[in-house]
């Protein structure tokens, strides 16, 4: 069964570009450190 065009369009709008994913990863990592969360791997 194929998805309807409207549903496909909605799902595609929700996805992030690779650049956005990298920026979000950096922002979340910074917020985790500020909140006192220490990663298991210090080099991560």
mmCIF file of the N, C-alpha and C atoms, coordinates in Angstrom:
data_MODEL
# 
_entry.id   MODEL 
# 
loop_
_atom_site.group_PDB 
_atom_site.id 
_atom_site.type_symbol 
_atom_site.label_atom_id 
_atom_site.label_alt_id 
_atom_site.label_comp_id 
_atom_site.label_asym_id 
_atom_site.label_entity_id 
_atom_site.label_seq_id 
_atom_site.pdbx_PDB_ins_code 
_atom_site.Cartn_x 
_atom_site.Cartn_y 
_atom_site.Cartn_z 
_atom_site.occupancy 
_atom_site.B_iso_or_equiv 
_atom_site.pdbx_formal_charge 
_atom_site.auth_seq_id 
_atom_site.auth_comp_id 
_atom_site.auth_asym_id 
_atom_site.auth_atom_id 
_atom_site.pdbx_PDB_model_num 
ATOM 1   N N  . UNK A 1 1  ? 0.833  -1.192 0.000  1.00 0.00 ? 1  UNK A N  1 
ATOM 2   C CA . UNK A 1 1  ? 0.000  0.000  0.000  1.00 0.00 ? 1  UNK A CA 1 
ATOM 3   C C  . UNK A 1 1  ? 0.876  1.253  0.000  1.00 0.00 ? 1  UNK A C  1 
ATOM 4   N N  . UNK A 1 2  ? 0.564  2.185  -0.863 1.00 0.00 ? 2  UNK A N  1 
ATOM 5   C CA . UNK A 1 2  ? 1.360  3.408  -0.883 1.00 0.00 ? 2  UNK A CA 1 
ATOM 6   C C  . UNK A 1 2  ? 0.683  4.483  -0.039 1.00 0.00 ? 2  UNK A C  1 
ATOM 7   N N  . UNK A 1 3  ? 1.522  5.327  0.509  1.00 0.00 ? 3  UNK A N  1 
ATOM 8   C CA . UNK A 1 3  ? 0.997  6.406  1.346  1.00 0.00 ? 3  UNK A CA 1 
ATOM 9   C C  . UNK A 1 3  ? 0.420  7.503  0.454  1.00 0.00 ? 3  UNK A C  1 
ATOM 10  N N  . UNK A 1 4  ? -0.524 8.229  0.976  1.00 0.00 ? 4  UNK A N  1 
ATOM 11  C CA . UNK A 1 4  ? -1.095 9.319  0.199  1.00 0.00 ? 4  UNK A CA 1 
ATOM 12  C C  . UNK A 1 4  ? -0.071 10.444 0.066  1.00 0.00 ? 4  UNK A C  1 
ATOM 13  N N  . UNK A 1 5  ? -0.217 11.244 -0.972 1.00 0.00 ? 5  UNK A N  1 
ATOM 14  C CA . UNK A 1 5  ? 0.731  12.332 -1.219 1.00 0.00 ? 5  UNK A CA 1 
ATOM 15  C C  . UNK A 1 5  ? 0.735  13.320 -0.056 1.00 0.00 ? 5  UNK A C  1 
ATOM 16  N N  . UNK A 1 6  ? -0.415 13.641 0.474  1.00 0.00 ? 6  UNK A N  1 
ATOM 17  C CA . UNK A 1 6  ? -0.493 14.594 1.580  1.00 0.00 ? 6  UNK A CA 1 
ATOM 18  C C  . UNK A 1 6  ? 0.276  14.078 2.792  1.00 0.00 ? 6  UNK A C  1 
ATOM 19  N N  . UNK A 1 7  ? 0.138  12.786 3.074  1.00 0.00 ? 7  UNK A N  1 
ATOM 20  C CA . UNK A 1 7  ? 0.839  12.208 4.230  1.00 0.00 ? 7  UNK A CA 1 
ATOM 21  C C  . UNK A 1 7  ? 2.350  12.222 4.009  1.00 0.00 ? 7  UNK A C  1 
ATOM 22  N N  . UNK A 1 8  ? 2.776  11.876 2.790  1.00 0.00 ? 8  UNK A N  1 
ATOM 23  C CA . UNK A 1 8  ? 4.212  11.906 2.477  1.00 0.00 ? 8  UNK A CA 1 
ATOM 24  C C  . UNK A 1 8  ? 4.767  13.314 2.650  1.00 0.00 ? 8  UNK A C  1 
ATOM 25  N N  . UNK A 1 9  ? 4.038  14.318 2.172  1.00 0.00 ? 9  UNK A N  1 
ATOM 26  C CA . UNK A 1 9  ? 4.493  15.703 2.286  1.00 0.00 ? 9  UNK A CA 1 
ATOM 27  C C  . UNK A 1 9  ? 4.643  16.105 3.746  1.00 0.00 ? 9  UNK A C  1 
ATOM 28  N N  . UNK A 1 10 ? 3.674  15.724 4.581  1.00 0.00 ? 10 UNK A N  1 
ATOM 29  C CA . UNK A 1 10 ? 3.750  16.054 6.014  1.00 0.00 ? 10 UNK A CA 1 
ATOM 30  C C  . UNK A 1 10 ? 4.975  15.413 6.647  1.00 0.00 ? 10 UNK A C  1 
ATOM 31  N N  . UNK A 1 11 ? 5.232  14.154 6.330  1.00 0.00 ? 11 UNK A N  1 
ATOM 32  C CA . UNK A 1 11 ? 6.367  13.451 6.923  1.00 0.00 ? 11 UNK A CA 1 
ATOM 33  C C  . UNK A 1 11 ? 7.686  14.060 6.467  1.00 0.00 ? 11 UNK A C  1 
ATOM 34  N N  . UNK A 1 12 ? 7.762  14.472 5.222  1.00 0.00 ? 12 UNK A N  1 
ATOM 35  C CA . UNK A 1 12 ? 8.999  15.051 4.716  1.00 0.00 ? 12 UNK A CA 1 
ATOM 36  C C  . UNK A 1 12 ? 9.284  16.409 5.346  1.00 0.00 ? 12 UNK A C  1 
ATOM 37  N N  . UNK A 1 13 ? 8.263  17.154 5.667  1.00 0.00 ? 13 UNK A N  1 
ATOM 38  C CA . UNK A 1 13 ? 8.470  18.460 6.287  1.00 0.00 ? 13 UNK A CA 1 
ATOM 39  C C  . UNK A 1 13 ? 9.031  18.330 7.696  1.00 0.00 ? 13 UNK A C  1 
ATOM 40  N N  . UNK A 1 14 ? 8.714  17.210 8.361  1.00 0.00 ? 14 UNK A N  1 
ATOM 41  C CA . UNK A 1 14 ? 9.184  17.023 9.736  1.00 0.00 ? 14 UNK A CA 1 
ATOM 42  C C  . UNK A 1 14 ? 10.654 16.645 9.806  1.00 0.00 ? 14 UNK A C  1 
ATOM 43  N N  . UNK A 1 15 ? 11.198 16.083 8.727  1.00 0.00 ? 15 UNK A N  1 
ATOM 44  C CA . UNK A 1 15 ? 12.575 15.594 8.777  1.00 0.00 ? 15 UNK A CA 1 
ATOM 45  C C  . UNK A 1 15 ? 13.555 16.764 8.737  1.00 0.00 ? 15 UNK A C  1 
ATOM 46  N N  . UNK A 1 16 ? 14.705 16.570 9.372  1.00 0.00 ? 16 UNK A N  1 
ATOM 47  C CA . UNK A 1 16 ? 15.725 17.608 9.424  1.00 0.00 ? 16 UNK A CA 1 
ATOM 48  C C  . UNK A 1 16 ? 16.773 17.370 8.350  1.00 0.00 ? 16 UNK A C  1 
ATOM 49  N N  . UNK A 1 17 ? 17.389 18.452 7.919  1.00 0.00 ? 17 UNK A N  1 
ATOM 50  C CA . UNK A 1 17 ? 18.522 18.302 7.016  1.00 0.00 ? 17 UNK A CA 1 
ATOM 51  C C  . UNK A 1 17 ? 19.717 17.844 7.844  1.00 0.00 ? 17 UNK A C  1 
ATOM 52  N N  . UNK A 1 18 ? 20.737 17.362 7.179  1.00 0.00 ? 18 UNK A N  1 
ATOM 53  C CA . UNK A 1 18 ? 21.934 16.892 7.881  1.00 0.00 ? 18 UNK A CA 1 
ATOM 54  C C  . UNK A 1 18 ? 22.550 18.030 8.686  1.00 0.00 ? 18 UNK A C  1 
ATOM 55  N N  . UNK A 1 19 ? 22.570 19.229 8.131  1.00 0.00 ? 19 UNK A N  1 
ATOM 56  C CA . UNK A 1 19 ? 23.149 20.371 8.836  1.00 0.00 ? 19 UNK A CA 1 
ATOM 57  C C  . UNK A 1 19 ? 22.353 20.692 10.097 1.00 0.00 ? 19 UNK A C  1 
ATOM 58  N N  . UNK A 1 20 ? 21.035 20.623 10.017 1.00 0.00 ? 20 UNK A N  1 
ATOM 59  C CA . UNK A 1 20 ? 20.203 20.886 11.192 1.00 0.00 ? 20 UNK A CA 1 
ATOM 60  C C  . UNK A 1 20 ? 20.449 19.844 12.270 1.00 0.00 ? 20 UNK A C  1 
ATOM 61  N N  . UNK A 1 21 ? 20.616 18.583 11.854 1.00 0.00 ? 21 UNK A N  1 
ATOM 62  C CA . UNK A 1 21 ? 20.869 17.523 12.833 1.00 0.00 ? 21 UNK A CA 1 
ATOM 63  C C  . UNK A 1 21 ? 22.156 17.789 13.592 1.00 0.00 ? 21 UNK A C  1 
ATOM 64  N N  . UNK A 1 22 ? 23.204 18.209 12.893 1.00 0.00 ? 22 UNK A N  1 
ATOM 65  C CA . UNK A 1 22 ? 24.489 18.493 13.538 1.00 0.00 ? 22 UNK A CA 1 
ATOM 66  C C  . UNK A 1 22 ? 24.332 19.642 14.525 1.00 0.00 ? 22 UNK A C  1 
ATOM 67  N N  . UNK A 1 23 ? 23.622 20.692 14.123 1.00 0.00 ? 23 UNK A N  1 
ATOM 68  C CA . UNK A 1 23 ? 23.432 21.842 15.012 1.00 0.00 ? 23 UNK A CA 1 
ATOM 69  C C  . UNK A 1 23 ? 22.648 21.446 16.254 1.00 0.00 ? 23 UNK A C  1 
ATOM 70  N N  . UNK A 1 24 ? 21.604 20.634 16.084 1.00 0.00 ? 24 UNK A N  1 
ATOM 71  C CA . UNK A 1 24 ? 20.829 20.181 17.232 1.00 0.00 ? 24 UNK A CA 1 
ATOM 72  C C  . UNK A 1 24 ? 21.675 19.313 18.156 1.00 0.00 ? 24 UNK A C  1 
ATOM 73  N N  . UNK A 1 25 ? 22.501 18.427 17.581 1.00 0.00 ? 25 UNK A N  1 
ATOM 74  C CA . UNK A 1 25 ? 23.369 17.581 18.404 1.00 0.00 ? 25 UNK A CA 1 
ATOM 75  C C  . UNK A 1 25 ? 24.283 18.442 19.257 1.00 0.00 ? 25 UNK A C  1 
ATOM 76  N N  . UNK A 1 26 ? 24.879 19.467 18.651 1.00 0.00 ? 26 UNK A N  1 
ATOM 77  C CA . UNK A 1 26 ? 25.782 20.346 19.403 1.00 0.00 ? 26 UNK A CA 1 
ATOM 78  C C  . UNK A 1 26 ? 25.035 21.083 20.504 1.00 0.00 ? 26 UNK A C  1 
ATOM 79  N N  . UNK A 1 27 ? 23.860 21.602 20.174 1.00 0.00 ? 27 UNK A N  1 
ATOM 80  C CA . UNK A 1 27 ? 23.081 22.355 21.158 1.00 0.00 ? 27 UNK A CA 1 
ATOM 81  C C  . UNK A 1 27 ? 22.671 21.461 22.326 1.00 0.00 ? 27 UNK A C  1 
ATOM 82  N N  . UNK A 1 28 ? 22.221 20.242 22.035 1.00 0.00 ? 28 UNK A N  1 
ATOM 83  C CA . UNK A 1 28 ? 21.805 19.341 23.105 1.00 0.00 ? 28 UNK A CA 1 
ATOM 84  C C  . UNK A 1 28 ? 22.990 18.909 23.953 1.00 0.00 ? 28 UNK A C  1 
ATOM 85  N N  . UNK A 1 29 ? 24.136 18.688 23.321 1.00 0.00 ? 29 UNK A N  1 
ATOM 86  C CA . UNK A 1 29 ? 25.326 18.280 24.068 1.00 0.00 ? 29 UNK A CA 1 
ATOM 87  C C  . UNK A 1 29 ? 25.740 19.400 25.027 1.00 0.00 ? 29 UNK A C  1 
ATOM 88  N N  . UNK A 1 30 ? 25.671 20.637 24.541 1.00 0.00 ? 30 UNK A N  1 
ATOM 89  C CA . UNK A 1 30 ? 26.022 21.792 25.373 1.00 0.00 ? 30 UNK A CA 1 
ATOM 90  C C  . UNK A 1 30 ? 25.034 21.927 26.531 1.00 0.00 ? 30 UNK A C  1 
ATOM 91  N N  . UNK A 1 31 ? 23.763 21.734 26.251 1.00 0.00 ? 31 UNK A N  1 
ATOM 92  C CA . UNK A 1 31 ? 22.740 21.836 27.293 1.00 0.00 ? 31 UNK A CA 1 
ATOM 93  C C  . UNK A 1 31 ? 22.905 20.726 28.328 1.00 0.00 ? 31 UNK A C  1 
ATOM 94  N N  . UNK A 1 32 ? 23.258 19.524 27.870 1.00 0.00 ? 32 UNK A N  1 
ATOM 95  C CA . UNK A 1 32 ? 23.491 18.418 28.805 1.00 0.00 ? 32 UNK A CA 1 
ATOM 96  C C  . UNK A 1 32 ? 24.641 18.746 29.748 1.00 0.00 ? 32 UNK A C  1 
ATOM 97  N N  . UNK A 1 33 ? 25.721 19.284 29.202 1.00 0.00 ? 33 UNK A N  1 
ATOM 98  C CA . UNK A 1 33 ? 26.867 19.632 30.050 1.00 0.00 ? 33 UNK A CA 1 
ATOM 99  C C  . UNK A 1 33 ? 26.479 20.715 31.052 1.00 0.00 ? 33 UNK A C  1 
ATOM 100 N N  . UNK A 1 34 ? 25.726 21.702 30.597 1.00 0.00 ? 34 UNK A N  1 
ATOM 101 C CA . UNK A 1 34 ? 25.302 22.788 31.483 1.00 0.00 ? 34 UNK A CA 1 
ATOM 102 C C  . UNK A 1 34 ? 24.388 22.255 32.581 1.00 0.00 ? 34 UNK A C  1 
ATOM 103 N N  . UNK A 1 35 ? 23.617 21.217 32.271 1.00 0.00 ? 35 UNK A N  1 
ATOM 104 C CA . UNK A 1 35 ? 22.701 20.635 33.245 1.00 0.00 ? 35 UNK A CA 1 
ATOM 105 C C  . UNK A 1 35 ? 23.356 19.634 34.174 1.00 0.00 ? 35 UNK A C  1 
ATOM 106 N N  . UNK A 1 36 ? 24.653 19.421 34.001 1.00 0.00 ? 36 UNK A N  1 
ATOM 107 C CA . UNK A 1 36 ? 25.369 18.527 34.899 1.00 0.00 ? 36 UNK A CA 1 
ATOM 108 C C  . UNK A 1 36 ? 25.432 17.087 34.436 1.00 0.00 ? 36 UNK A C  1 
ATOM 109 N N  . UNK A 1 37 ? 24.994 16.809 33.216 1.00 0.00 ? 37 UNK A N  1 
ATOM 110 C CA . UNK A 1 37 ? 25.050 15.445 32.701 1.00 0.00 ? 37 UNK A CA 1 
ATOM 111 C C  . UNK A 1 37 ? 26.434 15.191 32.129 1.00 0.00 ? 37 UNK A C  1 
ATOM 112 N N  . UNK A 1 38 ? 27.101 14.152 32.608 1.00 0.00 ? 38 UNK A N  1 
ATOM 113 C CA . UNK A 1 38 ? 28.429 13.806 32.104 1.00 0.00 ? 38 UNK A CA 1 
ATOM 114 C C  . UNK A 1 38 ? 28.316 12.583 31.203 1.00 0.00 ? 38 UNK A C  1 
ATOM 115 N N  . UNK A 1 39 ? 28.759 12.688 29.970 1.00 0.00 ? 39 UNK A N  1 
ATOM 116 C CA . UNK A 1 39 ? 28.695 11.526 29.078 1.00 0.00 ? 39 UNK A CA 1 
ATOM 117 C C  . UNK A 1 39 ? 29.609 10.406 29.554 1.00 0.00 ? 39 UNK A C  1 
ATOM 118 N N  . UNK A 1 40 ? 29.245 9.154  29.246 1.00 0.00 ? 40 UNK A N  1 
ATOM 119 C CA . UNK A 1 40 ? 30.070 8.013  29.651 1.00 0.00 ? 40 UNK A CA 1 
ATOM 120 C C  . UNK A 1 40 ? 31.443 8.080  29.004 1.00 0.00 ? 40 UNK A C  1 
ATOM 121 N N  . UNK A 1 41 ? 31.455 8.457  27.735 1.00 0.00 ? 41 UNK A N  1 
ATOM 122 C CA . UNK A 1 41 ? 32.715 8.569  27.009 1.00 0.00 ? 41 UNK A CA 1 
ATOM 123 C C  . UNK A 1 41 ? 33.128 10.041 27.002 1.00 0.00 ? 41 UNK A C  1 
ATOM 124 N N  . UNK A 1 42 ? 34.176 10.412 27.721 1.00 0.00 ? 42 UNK A N  1 
ATOM 125 C CA . UNK A 1 42 ? 34.550 11.829 27.808 1.00 0.00 ? 42 UNK A CA 1 
ATOM 126 C C  . UNK A 1 42 ? 34.970 12.419 26.470 1.00 0.00 ? 42 UNK A C  1 
ATOM 127 N N  . UNK A 1 43 ? 35.326 11.575 25.494 1.00 0.00 ? 43 UNK A N  1 
ATOM 128 C CA . UNK A 1 43 ? 35.732 12.079 24.183 1.00 0.00 ? 43 UNK A CA 1 
ATOM 129 C C  . UNK A 1 43 ? 34.551 12.298 23.248 1.00 0.00 ? 43 UNK A C  1 
ATOM 130 N N  . UNK A 1 44 ? 33.362 11.924 23.680 1.00 0.00 ? 44 UNK A N  1 
ATOM 131 C CA . UNK A 1 44 ? 32.188 12.035 22.809 1.00 0.00 ? 44 UNK A CA 1 
ATOM 132 C C  . UNK A 1 44 ? 31.715 13.463 22.695 1.00 0.00 ? 44 UNK A C  1 
# 
